[in-house]
Amino acid sequence: MTETALRVIVWNENVHERQNEEVRAVYPNGIHEAIAAGLREHLGEQAVVRTATLDQPEHGLTDDVLESTDVLTWWGHLAHDQVSDVVVDRVHRRVLNGMGLVVLHSGHESKIFRRLMGTTCALLWREADDREVVWTVNPAHPIAAGVPHPFIIPRQEMYGEFFDIPQPDELVFISSFTGGEVFRSGCCYTRGWGRVFYFSPGHETFPVYYQPEVRRIIANGVRWAYRTNAQRSQTYRPTPLSIGWYEGKAGEQV
């Protein structure tokens, strides 16, 4: 493990797994552990990967934990409304100050993603045994590195347009489904100093997070969302300026 290892928290409600035998059969250790295993597989000693869940004190996302987190991944579905607004405010501040955020599947309706997008983030959906084809539309993007074009997820829930999100800064993937629907499935944003990646595949009753292509994309997304200390800002606090302040900067290199 390197001294400058990327510090990742994989956050998950862990509600489906405790309430639903079908989900528990697919993810016996929780969706978070499957995602974390994929990150450890691809990032190796470059990263320290930990997990946190809804039922922990402060949802496992205390100030100290977030201050020592470079990238947070988020999976939620049943319990969006149970996430504390205090924790959402805390995560929001950290993203604006440079922490990366990777939002997965039904996390599109999480409080934090809606806050960062400023929209409903609603979409069309069909919970059925669909086939999803994931198409790379930006092959030069770092998140697409090493990802086959296209690749198939054999069993998946359908997500379809219209997806009520702001126009992505960068669109990396789109998906098509059995019924002919299409969806913007891999979207990148910058919010403040932080980077946000939304990736839609990952329904709880299908083994999507074991699929190699999906694991690679999430790991690539974590790498992309990571901002070094040199790329970040401290909390932005505007201060008043007097006339002529800029003349003092003359001769300084920007």
Residue, then its C-alpha position, 0 to 999 in steps of 0.5 A: m500500500t502506498e503512502t498516497a493511496l486513494r481513499v475510497i468509501v463504498w456507501n450502501e443502504n444495506v436495506h434490500e439485503r436484510q429484508n429480501e431473500e432474493v437480494r441476499a441470495v445474489y449479494p450475501n455480504g451486501i451490495h457494498e461488499a461486491i462493489a468494494a471487491g471490484l474496486r480492490e480487484h482493479l485498484g489494488e495497492q493504489a487504494v484503501v477501500r472501506t464500506a459504510t451503511l445506513d444503519q451505522p451512526e451518522h450513516g458511517l459518514t462522520d466529519d472525520v470519515l469524510e475528511s479522510t475520503d477522496v472518493l465516495t460511491w453511493w448506492g441507495h433505493l428503498a431508504h432515500d428519505q431516511v438519509s439524514d439531511v445533516v449528512v447530505d449537507r456534509v457530503h455536499r460540502r465535501v464534493l464542492n471542496g473536491m471529494g469525488l462522488v460516484v452515484l450508482h443505479s437507483g442512487h439517481e433519486s438520492k438526496i445528494f444526487r438531486r441536490l447536486m443536479g438541482t432537478t428531480c432526476a426522475l426517469l422511466w423504468r421497467e422492472a423486468d428481465d431485460r437485456e441491456v447493451v452498453w455503448t461507449v460514446n466517448p471512447a477517449h474518456p478515461i472512464a471508458a479505458g479497457v471497456p469493450h464496445p459494446f458490452i451486454i448485461p444479460r439481465q437488468e432493470m430497464y431505465g429509459e429517457f427522459f432522464d431529468i438531469p442537467q446536460p452532462d458535462e461529458l457523456v461516456f455511455i448510453s444504453s439500449f434495452t429489450g423494448g427499444e428504450v435508450f438511456r444516458s447511462g454514464c454521465c460526468y459532472t463537475r460541481g465546485w471542485g468535485r467530480v461526479f460520475y453517474f453510472s446506471p447498471g446495478h439492479e439489486t436482484f441481478p448479479v451486475y456488480y460481479q460483471p467484469e466490465v461493470r467493475r472496470i467502469i466503476a474503478n475507472g470512475v473512481r480514478w477519474a473522480y479523484r482530485t489530488n490535493a493540488q487540484r482541490s481548493q480549501t472551502y471557498r470563502p469570498t472576501p471583499l476587494s478594494i480598488g487597485w488590488y490587482e496591481g499588487k499581483a503585477g509580475e506574479q505568474v498565474 
